[in-house]
């Protein structure tokens, strides 16, 4: 099971429960799932497809988690 499928399941079963919390924000499973869809669409528009590598330079923030899930949704690979 891909990691993005686990997030979709969490959004369905626990939509209002926090999925990720960092120093600036707390996102529910449903909100994180929506952000992942937005980021995945943006990556797709920039030509990211299956097997592509997506470099990540990030602090420990919710956006990093969302990018990991978005890349997985496109069958791309994140590279820290």
PDB file of N, CA, C and O in Angstrom:
ATOM      1  N   UNK A   1       0.850  -1.179   0.000  1.00  0.00           N
ATOM      2  CA  UNK A   1       0.000   0.000   0.000  1.00  0.00           C
ATOM      3  C   UNK A   1       0.895   1.242   0.000  1.00  0.00           C
ATOM      4  O   UNK A   1       1.819   1.351   0.807  1.00  0.00           O
ATOM      5  N   UNK A   2       0.614   2.167  -0.905  1.00  0.00           N
ATOM      6  CA  UNK A   2       1.389   3.404  -0.991  1.00  0.00           C
ATOM      7  C   UNK A   2       1.019   4.339   0.152  1.00  0.00           C
ATOM      8  O   UNK A   2      -0.086   4.277   0.692  1.00  0.00           O
ATOM      9  N   UNK A   3       1.955   5.202   0.510  1.00  0.00           N
ATOM     10  CA  UNK A   3       1.757   6.123   1.629  1.00  0.00           C
ATOM     11  C   UNK A   3       0.587   7.073   1.378  1.00  0.00           C
ATOM     12  O   UNK A   3      -0.119   7.442   2.317  1.00  0.00           O
ATOM     13  N   UNK A   4       0.373   7.474   0.122  1.00  0.00           N
ATOM     14  CA  UNK A   4      -0.745   8.387  -0.159  1.00  0.00           C
ATOM     15  C   UNK A   4      -2.087   7.692   0.025  1.00  0.00           C
ATOM     16  O   UNK A   4      -3.085   8.354   0.312  1.00  0.00           O
ATOM     17  N   UNK A   5      -2.133   6.387  -0.133  1.00  0.00           N
ATOM     18  CA  UNK A   5      -3.375   5.642   0.117  1.00  0.00           C
ATOM     19  C   UNK A   5      -3.703   5.638   1.609  1.00  0.00           C
ATOM     20  O   UNK A   5      -4.871   5.682   1.995  1.00  0.00           O
ATOM     21  N   UNK A   6      -2.677   5.586   2.434  1.00  0.00           N
ATOM     22  CA  UNK A   6      -2.897   5.638   3.880  1.00  0.00           C
ATOM     23  C   UNK A   6      -3.477   6.995   4.286  1.00  0.00           C
ATOM     24  O   UNK A   6      -4.348   7.063   5.154  1.00  0.00           O
ATOM     25  N   UNK A   7      -3.002   8.062   3.669  1.00  0.00           N
ATOM     26  CA  UNK A   7      -3.542   9.383   3.963  1.00  0.00           C
ATOM     27  C   UNK A   7      -4.998   9.485   3.523  1.00  0.00           C
ATOM     28  O   UNK A   7      -5.820  10.038   4.253  1.00  0.00           O
ATOM     29  N   UNK A   8      -5.332   8.970   2.362  1.00  0.00           N
ATOM     30  CA  UNK A   8      -6.721   8.995   1.881  1.00  0.00           C
ATOM     31  C   UNK A   8      -7.624   8.229   2.853  1.00  0.00           C
ATOM     32  O   UNK A   8      -8.744   8.653   3.138  1.00  0.00           O
ATOM     33  N   UNK A   9      -7.132   7.119   3.346  1.00  0.00           N
ATOM     34  CA  UNK A   9      -7.907   6.333   4.318  1.00  0.00           C
ATOM     35  C   UNK A   9      -8.098   7.118   5.611  1.00  0.00           C
ATOM     36  O   UNK A   9      -9.193   7.131   6.174  1.00  0.00           O
ATOM     37  N   UNK A  10      -7.039   7.773   6.082  1.00  0.00           N
ATOM     38  CA  UNK A  10      -7.136   8.587   7.285  1.00  0.00           C
ATOM     39  C   UNK A  10      -8.109   9.741   7.112  1.00  0.00           C
ATOM     40  O   UNK A  10      -8.854  10.074   8.034  1.00  0.00           O
ATOM     41  N   UNK A  11      -8.106  10.354   5.927  1.00  0.00           N
ATOM     42  CA  UNK A  11      -9.028  11.468   5.654  1.00  0.00           C
ATOM     43  C   UNK A  11     -10.473  10.990   5.659  1.00  0.00           C
ATOM     44  O   UNK A  11     -11.375  11.720   6.070  1.00  0.00           O
ATOM     45  N   UNK A  12     -10.686   9.768   5.202  1.00  0.00           N
ATOM     46  CA  UNK A  12     -12.034   9.208   5.173  1.00  0.00           C
ATOM     47  C   UNK A  12     -12.517   8.800   6.567  1.00  0.00           C
ATOM     48  O   UNK A  12     -13.668   9.044   6.928  1.00  0.00           O
ATOM     49  N   UNK A  13     -11.631   8.178   7.344  1.00  0.00           N
ATOM     50  CA  UNK A  13     -12.017   7.649   8.648  1.00  0.00           C
ATOM     51  C   UNK A  13     -11.927   8.675   9.782  1.00  0.00           C
ATOM     52  O   UNK A  13     -12.716   8.638  10.726  1.00  0.00           O
ATOM     53  N   UNK A  14     -10.961   9.585   9.678  1.00  0.00           N
ATOM     54  CA  UNK A  14     -10.706  10.546  10.760  1.00  0.00           C
ATOM     55  C   UNK A  14     -10.518  11.959  10.200  1.00  0.00           C
ATOM     56  O   UNK A  14      -9.467  12.562  10.415  1.00  0.00           O
ATOM     57  N   UNK A  15     -11.498  12.494   9.495  1.00  0.00           N
ATOM     58  CA  UNK A  15     -11.297  13.767   8.786  1.00  0.00           C
ATOM     59  C   UNK A  15     -10.914  14.940   9.676  1.00  0.00           C
ATOM     60  O   UNK A  15     -10.177  15.819   9.230  1.00  0.00           O
ATOM     61  N   UNK A  16     -11.381  14.987  10.903  1.00  0.00           N
ATOM     62  CA  UNK A  16     -11.132  16.140  11.768  1.00  0.00           C
ATOM     63  C   UNK A  16     -10.006  15.943  12.782  1.00  0.00           C
ATOM     64  O   UNK A  16      -9.686  16.855  13.545  1.00  0.00           O
ATOM     65  N   UNK A  17      -9.418  14.771  12.789  1.00  0.00           N
ATOM     66  CA  UNK A  17      -8.330  14.474  13.719  1.00  0.00           C
ATOM     67  C   UNK A  17      -7.022  15.029  13.148  1.00  0.00           C
ATOM     68  O   UNK A  17      -6.761  14.875  11.955  1.00  0.00           O
ATOM     69  N   UNK A  18      -6.196  15.670  13.980  1.00  0.00           N
ATOM     70  CA  UNK A  18      -4.917  16.190  13.470  1.00  0.00           C
ATOM     71  C   UNK A  18      -4.054  15.085  12.883  1.00  0.00           C
ATOM     72  O   UNK A  18      -3.865  14.030  13.489  1.00  0.00           O
ATOM     73  N   UNK A  19      -3.536  15.351  11.691  1.00  0.00           N
ATOM     74  CA  UNK A  19      -2.648  14.405  11.023  1.00  0.00           C
ATOM     75  C   UNK A  19      -1.195  14.818  11.182  1.00  0.00           C
ATOM     76  O   UNK A  19      -0.301  13.978  11.274  1.00  0.00           O
ATOM     77  N   UNK A  20      -0.974  16.131  11.213  1.00  0.00           N
ATOM     78  CA  UNK A  20       0.379  16.648  11.335  1.00  0.00           C
ATOM     79  C   UNK A  20       0.329  17.960  12.119  1.00  0.00           C
ATOM     80  O   UNK A  20      -0.555  18.794  11.927  1.00  0.00           O
ATOM     81  N   UNK A  21       1.309  18.106  13.005  1.00  0.00           N
ATOM     82  CA  UNK A  21       1.394  19.308  13.836  1.00  0.00           C
ATOM     83  C   UNK A  21       2.842  19.783  13.798  1.00  0.00           C
ATOM     84  O   UNK A  21       3.767  19.010  14.048  1.00  0.00           O
ATOM     85  N   UNK A  22       3.028  21.064  13.482  1.00  0.00           N
ATOM     86  CA  UNK A  22       4.365  21.639  13.587  1.00  0.00           C
ATOM     87  C   UNK A  22       4.281  22.928  14.400  1.00  0.00           C
ATOM     88  O   UNK A  22       3.230  23.233  14.964  1.00  0.00           O
ATOM     89  N   UNK A  23       5.351  23.670  14.465  1.00  0.00           N
ATOM     90  CA  UNK A  23       5.390  24.865  15.307  1.00  0.00           C
ATOM     91  C   UNK A  23       4.419  25.945  14.839  1.00  0.00           C
ATOM     92  O   UNK A  23       3.965  26.753  15.650  1.00  0.00           O
ATOM     93  N   UNK A  24       4.090  25.977  13.533  1.00  0.00           N
ATOM     94  CA  UNK A  24       3.219  27.023  12.996  1.00  0.00           C
ATOM     95  C   UNK A  24       1.785  26.574  12.727  1.00  0.00           C
ATOM     96  O   UNK A  24       0.881  27.408  12.697  1.00  0.00           O
ATOM     97  N   UNK A  25       1.561  25.290  12.534  1.00  0.00           N
ATOM     98  CA  UNK A  25       0.234  24.863  12.092  1.00  0.00           C
ATOM     99  C   UNK A  25      -0.094  23.452  12.549  1.00  0.00           C
ATOM    100  O   UNK A  25       0.781  22.670  12.922  1.00  0.00           O
ATOM    101  N   UNK A  26      -1.382  23.158  12.507  1.00  0.00           N
ATOM    102  CA  UNK A  26      -1.900  21.820  12.745  1.00  0.00           C
ATOM    103  C   UNK A  26      -2.910  21.546  11.642  1.00  0.00           C
ATOM    104  O   UNK A  26      -3.846  22.322  11.453  1.00  0.00           O
ATOM    105  N   UNK A  27      -2.729  20.453  10.913  1.00  0.00           N
ATOM    106  CA  UNK A  27      -3.647  20.111   9.832  1.00  0.00           C
ATOM    107  C   UNK A  27      -4.347  18.798  10.140  1.00  0.00           C
ATOM    108  O   UNK A  27      -3.724  17.827  10.568  1.00  0.00           O
ATOM    109  N   UNK A  28      -5.654  18.789   9.915  1.00  0.00           N
ATOM    110  CA  UNK A  28      -6.426  17.557  10.071  1.00  0.00           C
ATOM    111  C   UNK A  28      -6.098  16.627   8.908  1.00  0.00           C
ATOM    112  O   UNK A  28      -5.461  17.027   7.934  1.00  0.00           O
ATOM    113  N   UNK A  29      -6.543  15.384   9.029  1.00  0.00           N
ATOM    114  CA  UNK A  29      -6.342  14.435   7.932  1.00  0.00           C
ATOM    115  C   UNK A  29      -6.990  14.951   6.644  1.00  0.00           C
ATOM    116  O   UNK A  29      -6.406  14.847   5.566  1.00  0.00           O
ATOM    117  N   UNK A  30      -8.205  15.508   6.765  1.00  0.00           N
ATOM    118  CA  UNK A  30      -8.902  16.012   5.573  1.00  0.00           C
ATOM    119  C   UNK A  30      -8.164  17.196   4.957  1.00  0.00           C
ATOM    120  O   UNK A  30      -8.034  17.281   3.736  1.00  0.00           O
ATOM    121  N   UNK A  31      -7.681  18.114   5.801  1.00  0.00           N
ATOM    122  CA  UNK A  31      -6.968  19.286   5.286  1.00  0.00           C
ATOM    123  C   UNK A  31      -5.640  18.880   4.647  1.00  0.00           C
ATOM    124  O   UNK A  31      -5.269  19.408   3.598  1.00  0.00           O
ATOM    125  N   UNK A  32      -4.929  17.955   5.269  1.00  0.00           N
ATOM    126  CA  UNK A  32      -3.667  17.488   4.693  1.00  0.00           C
ATOM    127  C   UNK A  32      -3.923  16.784   3.361  1.00  0.00           C
ATOM    128  O   UNK A  32      -3.175  16.970   2.401  1.00  0.00           O
ATOM    129  N   UNK A  33      -4.969  15.986   3.311  1.00  0.00           N
ATOM    130  CA  UNK A  33      -5.325  15.286   2.070  1.00  0.00           C
ATOM    131  C   UNK A  33      -5.611  16.297   0.950  1.00  0.00           C
ATOM    132  O   UNK A  33      -5.196  16.091  -0.190  1.00  0.00           O
ATOM    133  N   UNK A  34      -6.308  17.371   1.268  1.00  0.00           N
ATOM    134  CA  UNK A  34      -6.607  18.411   0.278  1.00  0.00           C
ATOM    135  C   UNK A  34      -5.330  19.113  -0.175  1.00  0.00           C
ATOM    136  O   UNK A  34      -5.159  19.372  -1.367  1.00  0.00           O
ATOM    137  N   UNK A  35      -4.439  19.421   0.750  1.00  0.00           N
ATOM    138  CA  UNK A  35      -3.166  20.070   0.397  1.00  0.00           C
ATOM    139  C   UNK A  35      -2.313  19.159  -0.477  1.00  0.00           C
ATOM    140  O   UNK A  35      -1.665  19.624  -1.415  1.00  0.00           O
ATOM    141  N   UNK A  36      -2.310  17.878  -0.177  1.00  0.00           N
ATOM    142  CA  UNK A  36      -1.552  16.919  -0.984  1.00  0.00           C
ATOM    143  C   UNK A  36      -2.078  16.917  -2.418  1.00  0.00           C
ATOM    144  O   UNK A  36      -1.290  16.872  -3.363  1.00  0.00           O
ATOM    145  N   UNK A  37      -3.388  16.966  -2.588  1.00  0.00           N
ATOM    146  CA  UNK A  37      -3.965  17.033  -3.933  1.00  0.00           C
ATOM    147  C   UNK A  37      -3.535  18.279  -4.672  1.00  0.00           C
ATOM    148  O   UNK A  37      -3.230  18.228  -5.864  1.00  0.00           O
ATOM    149  N   UNK A  38      -3.508  19.413  -3.962  1.00  0.00           N
ATOM    150  CA  UNK A  38      -3.089  20.672  -4.572  1.00  0.00           C
ATOM    151  C   UNK A  38      -1.617  20.616  -4.988  1.00  0.00           C
ATOM    152  O   UNK A  38      -1.263  21.043  -6.087  1.00  0.00           O
ATOM    153  N   UNK A  39      -0.765  20.092  -4.110  1.00  0.00           N
ATOM    154  CA  UNK A  39       0.666  20.006  -4.406  1.00  0.00           C
ATOM    155  C   UNK A  39       0.931  19.001  -5.520  1.00  0.00           C
ATOM    156  O   UNK A  39       1.770  19.248  -6.386  1.00  0.00           O
ATOM    157  N   UNK A  40       0.230  17.879  -5.509  1.00  0.00           N
ATOM    158  CA  UNK A  40       0.393  16.883  -6.574  1.00  0.00           C
ATOM    159  C   UNK A  40       0.012  17.475  -7.929  1.00  0.00           C
ATOM    160  O   UNK A  40       0.687  17.223  -8.927  1.00  0.00           O
ATOM    161  N   UNK A  41      -1.060  18.255  -7.969  1.00  0.00           N
ATOM    162  CA  UNK A  41      -1.471  18.903  -9.230  1.00  0.00           C
ATOM    163  C   UNK A  41      -0.403  19.878  -9.708  1.00  0.00           C
ATOM    164  O   UNK A  41      -0.119  19.959 -10.903  1.00  0.00           O
ATOM    165  N   UNK A  42       0.180  20.608  -8.785  1.00  0.00           N
ATOM    166  CA  UNK A  42       1.240  21.562  -9.128  1.00  0.00           C
ATOM    167  C   UNK A  42       2.475  20.824  -9.663  1.00  0.00           C
ATOM    168  O   UNK A  42       3.059  21.236 -10.665  1.00  0.00           O
ATOM    169  N   UNK A  43       2.866  19.741  -8.999  1.00  0.00           N
ATOM    170  CA  UNK A  43       3.998  18.950  -9.480  1.00  0.00           C
ATOM    171  C   UNK A  43       3.722  18.400 -10.880  1.00  0.00           C
ATOM    172  O   UNK A  43       4.595  18.420 -11.748  1.00  0.00           O
ATOM    173  N   UNK A  44       2.504  17.912 -11.089  1.00  0.00           N
ATOM    174  CA  UNK A  44       2.112  17.371 -12.399  1.00  0.00           C
ATOM    175  C   UNK A  44       2.204  18.451 -13.478  1.00  0.00           C
ATOM    176  O   UNK A  44       2.688  18.192 -14.580  1.00  0.00           O
ATOM    177  N   UNK A  45       1.740  19.661 -13.158  1.00  0.00           N
ATOM    178  CA  UNK A  45       1.813  20.772 -14.108  1.00  0.00           C
ATOM    179  C   UNK A  45       3.254  21.119 -14.464  1.00  0.00           C
ATOM    180  O   UNK A  45       3.529  21.609 -15.559  1.00  0.00           O
ATOM    181  N   UNK A  46       4.163  20.865 -13.542  1.00  0.00           N
ATOM    182  CA  UNK A  46       5.573  21.130 -13.801  1.00  0.00           C
ATOM    183  C   UNK A  46       6.292  19.921 -14.409  1.00  0.00           C
ATOM    184  O   UNK A  46       7.519  19.907 -14.503  1.00  0.00           O
ATOM    185  N   UNK A  47       5.533  18.922 -14.814  1.00  0.00           N
ATOM    186  CA  UNK A  47       6.090  17.801 -15.558  1.00  0.00           C
ATOM    187  C   UNK A  47       6.571  16.620 -14.752  1.00  0.00           C
ATOM    188  O   UNK A  47       7.219  15.731 -15.305  1.00  0.00           O
ATOM    189  N   UNK A  48       6.279  16.575 -13.461  1.00  0.00           N
ATOM    190  CA  UNK A  48       6.705  15.440 -12.642  1.00  0.00           C
ATOM    191  C   UNK A  48       5.812  14.243 -12.966  1.00  0.00           C
ATOM    192  O   UNK A  48       4.585  14.340 -12.928  1.00  0.00           O
ATOM    193  N   UNK A  49       6.443  13.120 -13.285  1.00  0.00           N
ATOM    194  CA  UNK A  49       5.712  11.899 -13.617  1.00  0.00           C
ATOM    195  C   UNK A  49       6.339  10.712 -12.879  1.00  0.00           C
ATOM    196  O   UNK A  49       7.293  10.860 -12.116  1.00  0.00           O
ATOM    197  N   UNK A  50       5.782   9.556 -13.129  1.00  0.00           N
ATOM    198  CA  UNK A  50       6.220   8.316 -12.483  1.00  0.00           C
ATOM    199  C   UNK A  50       7.734   8.122 -12.616  1.00  0.00           C
ATOM    200  O   UNK A  50       8.300   8.219 -13.704  1.00  0.00           O
ATOM    201  N   UNK A  51       8.365   7.845 -11.478  1.00  0.00           N
ATOM    202  CA  UNK A  51       9.792   7.558 -11.459  1.00  0.00           C
ATOM    203  C   UNK A  51      10.690   8.779 -11.356  1.00  0.00           C
ATOM    204  O   UNK A  51      11.891   8.642 -11.119  1.00  0.00           O
ATOM    205  N   UNK A  52      10.132   9.968 -11.530  1.00  0.00           N
ATOM    206  CA  UNK A  52      10.940  11.182 -11.401  1.00  0.00           C
ATOM    207  C   UNK A  52      11.401  11.359  -9.959  1.00  0.00           C
ATOM    208  O   UNK A  52      10.767  10.869  -9.025  1.00  0.00           O
ATOM    209  N   UNK A  53      12.501  12.058  -9.797  1.00  0.00           N
ATOM    210  CA  UNK A  53      13.018  12.396  -8.469  1.00  0.00           C
ATOM    211  C   UNK A  53      12.629  13.833  -8.162  1.00  0.00           C
ATOM    212  O   UNK A  53      12.746  14.712  -9.015  1.00  0.00           O
ATOM    213  N   UNK A  54      12.169  14.065  -6.947  1.00  0.00           N
ATOM    214  CA  UNK A  54      11.804  15.400  -6.488  1.00  0.00           C
ATOM    215  C   UNK A  54      12.701  15.727  -5.296  1.00  0.00           C
ATOM    216  O   UNK A  54      12.594  15.109  -4.237  1.00  0.00           O
ATOM    217  N   UNK A  55      13.584  16.702  -5.481  1.00  0.00           N
ATOM    218  CA  UNK A  55      14.498  17.086  -4.411  1.00  0.00           C
ATOM    219  C   UNK A  55      13.742  17.891  -3.350  1.00  0.00           C
ATOM    220  O   UNK A  55      12.877  18.707  -3.671  1.00  0.00           O
ATOM    221  N   UNK A  56      14.079  17.650  -2.098  1.00  0.00           N
ATOM    222  CA  UNK A  56      13.424  18.326  -0.981  1.00  0.00           C
ATOM    223  C   UNK A  56      14.491  18.955  -0.085  1.00  0.00           C
ATOM    224  O   UNK A  56      15.394  18.277   0.407  1.00  0.00           O
ATOM    225  N   UNK A  57      14.364  20.253   0.110  1.00  0.00           N
ATOM    226  CA  UNK A  57      15.191  20.955   1.086  1.00  0.00           C
ATOM    227  C   UNK A  57      14.217  21.678   1.992  1.00  0.00           C
ATOM    228  O   UNK A  57      13.646  22.701   1.612  1.00  0.00           O
ATOM    229  N   UNK A  58      14.028  21.149   3.189  1.00  0.00           N
ATOM    230  CA  UNK A  58      12.967  21.653   4.042  1.00  0.00           C
ATOM    231  C   UNK A  58      13.296  21.450   5.509  1.00  0.00           C
ATOM    232  O   UNK A  58      14.017  20.527   5.888  1.00  0.00           O
ATOM    233  N   UNK A  59      12.755  22.327   6.308  1.00  0.00           N
ATOM    234  CA  UNK A  59      12.789  22.108   7.746  1.00  0.00           C
ATOM    235  C   UNK A  59      11.685  21.116   8.095  1.00  0.00           C
ATOM    236  O   UNK A  59      10.934  20.678   7.225  1.00  0.00           O
ATOM    237  N   UNK A  60      11.596  20.775   9.350  1.00  0.00           N
ATOM    238  CA  UNK A  60      10.584  19.832   9.816  1.00  0.00           C
ATOM    239  C   UNK A  60       9.238  20.549   9.909  1.00  0.00           C
ATOM    240  O   UNK A  60       8.859  21.044  10.970  1.00  0.00           O
ATOM    241  N   UNK A  61       8.519  20.598   8.783  1.00  0.00           N
ATOM    242  CA  UNK A  61       7.255  21.324   8.686  1.00  0.00           C
ATOM    243  C   UNK A  61       6.204  20.460   7.995  1.00  0.00           C
ATOM    244  O   UNK A  61       6.532  19.453   7.368  1.00  0.00           O
ATOM    245  N   UNK A  62       4.946  20.860   8.114  1.00  0.00           N
ATOM    246  CA  UNK A  62       3.864  20.087   7.513  1.00  0.00           C
ATOM    247  C   UNK A  62       4.008  20.033   5.989  1.00  0.00           C
ATOM    248  O   UNK A  62       3.598  19.050   5.371  1.00  0.00           O
ATOM    249  N   UNK A  63       4.576  21.060   5.380  1.00  0.00           N
ATOM    250  CA  UNK A  63       4.743  21.074   3.922  1.00  0.00           C
ATOM    251  C   UNK A  63       5.636  19.931   3.441  1.00  0.00           C
ATOM    252  O   UNK A  63       5.434  19.393   2.353  1.00  0.00           O
ATOM    253  N   UNK A  64       6.619  19.567   4.255  1.00  0.00           N
ATOM    254  CA  UNK A  64       7.495  18.451   3.906  1.00  0.00           C
ATOM    255  C   UNK A  64       6.684  17.152   3.847  1.00  0.00           C
ATOM    256  O   UNK A  64       6.821  16.366   2.910  1.00  0.00           O
ATOM    257  N   UNK A  65       5.856  16.943   4.840  1.00  0.00           N
ATOM    258  CA  UNK A  65       4.994  15.755   4.881  1.00  0.00           C
ATOM    259  C   UNK A  65       4.062  15.742   3.667  1.00  0.00           C
ATOM    260  O   UNK A  65       3.883  14.709   3.021  1.00  0.00           O
ATOM    261  N   UNK A  66       3.473  16.899   3.365  1.00  0.00           N
ATOM    262  CA  UNK A  66       2.557  16.985   2.226  1.00  0.00           C
ATOM    263  C   UNK A  66       3.273  16.681   0.911  1.00  0.00           C
ATOM    264  O   UNK A  66       2.715  16.013   0.041  1.00  0.00           O
ATOM    265  N   UNK A  67       4.501  17.165   0.764  1.00  0.00           N
ATOM    266  CA  UNK A  67       5.262  16.902  -0.456  1.00  0.00           C
ATOM    267  C   UNK A  67       5.593  15.422  -0.598  1.00  0.00           C
ATOM    268  O   UNK A  67       5.547  14.885  -1.705  1.00  0.00           O
ATOM    269  N   UNK A  68       5.923  14.759   0.498  1.00  0.00           N
ATOM    270  CA  UNK A  68       6.190  13.312   0.445  1.00  0.00           C
ATOM    271  C   UNK A  68       4.972  12.555  -0.081  1.00  0.00           C
ATOM    272  O   UNK A  68       5.095  11.674  -0.932  1.00  0.00           O
ATOM    273  N   UNK A  69       3.804  12.908   0.433  1.00  0.00           N
ATOM    274  CA  UNK A  69       2.569  12.254  -0.007  1.00  0.00           C
ATOM    275  C   UNK A  69       2.230  12.616  -1.452  1.00  0.00           C
ATOM    276  O   UNK A  69       1.791  11.756  -2.216  1.00  0.00           O
ATOM    277  N   UNK A  70       2.427  13.874  -1.833  1.00  0.00           N
ATOM    278  CA  UNK A  70       2.115  14.307  -3.202  1.00  0.00           C
ATOM    279  C   UNK A  70       2.999  13.595  -4.218  1.00  0.00           C
ATOM    280  O   UNK A  70       2.513  13.155  -5.260  1.00  0.00           O
ATOM    281  N   UNK A  71       4.277  13.480  -3.927  1.00  0.00           N
ATOM    282  CA  UNK A  71       5.178  12.768  -4.831  1.00  0.00           C
ATOM    283  C   UNK A  71       4.767  11.298  -4.944  1.00  0.00           C
ATOM    284  O   UNK A  71       4.774  10.725  -6.034  1.00  0.00           O
ATOM    285  N   UNK A  72       4.411  10.701  -3.817  1.00  0.00           N
ATOM    286  CA  UNK A  72       3.973   9.299  -3.842  1.00  0.00           C
ATOM    287  C   UNK A  72       2.715   9.133  -4.684  1.00  0.00           C
ATOM    288  O   UNK A  72       2.563   8.134  -5.387  1.00  0.00           O
ATOM    289  N   UNK A  73       1.811  10.112  -4.615  1.00  0.00           N
ATOM    290  CA  UNK A  73       0.590  10.047  -5.408  1.00  0.00           C
ATOM    291  C   UNK A  73       0.901  10.000  -6.906  1.00  0.00           C
ATOM    292  O   UNK A  73       0.150   9.405  -7.678  1.00  0.00           O
ATOM    293  N   UNK A  74       2.008  10.627  -7.317  1.00  0.00           N
ATOM    294  CA  UNK A  74       2.410  10.645  -8.728  1.00  0.00           C
ATOM    295  C   UNK A  74       3.388   9.528  -9.049  1.00  0.00           C
ATOM    296  O   UNK A  74       3.900   9.460 -10.166  1.00  0.00           O
ATOM    297  N   UNK A  75       3.658   8.649  -8.085  1.00  0.00           N
ATOM    298  CA  UNK A  75       4.661   7.588  -8.216  1.00  0.00           C
ATOM    299  C   UNK A  75       6.045   8.146  -8.474  1.00  0.00           C
ATOM    300  O   UNK A  75       6.868   7.517  -9.139  1.00  0.00           O
ATOM    301  N   UNK A  76       6.296   9.340  -7.940  1.00  0.00           N
ATOM    302  CA  UNK A  76       7.625   9.948  -7.994  1.00  0.00           C
ATOM    303  C   UNK A  76       8.342   9.637  -6.676  1.00  0.00           C
ATOM    304  O   UNK A  76       7.737   9.127  -5.733  1.00  0.00           O
ATOM    305  N   UNK A  77       9.614   9.947  -6.628  1.00  0.00           N
ATOM    306  CA  UNK A  77      10.428   9.640  -5.464  1.00  0.00           C
ATOM    307  C   UNK A  77      10.992  10.936  -4.893  1.00  0.00           C
ATOM    308  O   UNK A  77      11.542  11.751  -5.634  1.00  0.00           O
ATOM    309  N   UNK A  78      10.860  11.133  -3.588  1.00  0.00           N
ATOM    310  CA  UNK A  78      11.466  12.310  -2.966  1.00  0.00           C
ATOM    311  C   UNK A  78      12.900  11.999  -2.582  1.00  0.00           C
ATOM    312  O   UNK A  78      13.228  10.894  -2.150  1.00  0.00           O
ATOM    313  N   UNK A  79      13.745  13.008  -2.752  1.00  0.00           N
ATOM    314  CA  UNK A  79      15.163  12.889  -2.431  1.00  0.00           C
ATOM    315  C   UNK A  79      15.504  14.009  -1.457  1.00  0.00           C
ATOM    316  O   UNK A  79      15.457  15.182  -1.826  1.00  0.00           O
ATOM    317  N   UNK A  80      15.850  13.663  -0.212  1.00  0.00           N
ATOM    318  CA  UNK A  80      16.174  14.720   0.752  1.00  0.00           C
ATOM    319  C   UNK A  80      17.500  15.389   0.416  1.00  0.00           C
ATOM    320  O   UNK A  80      17.928  16.301   1.124  1.00  0.00           O
TER     321      UNK A  80
END
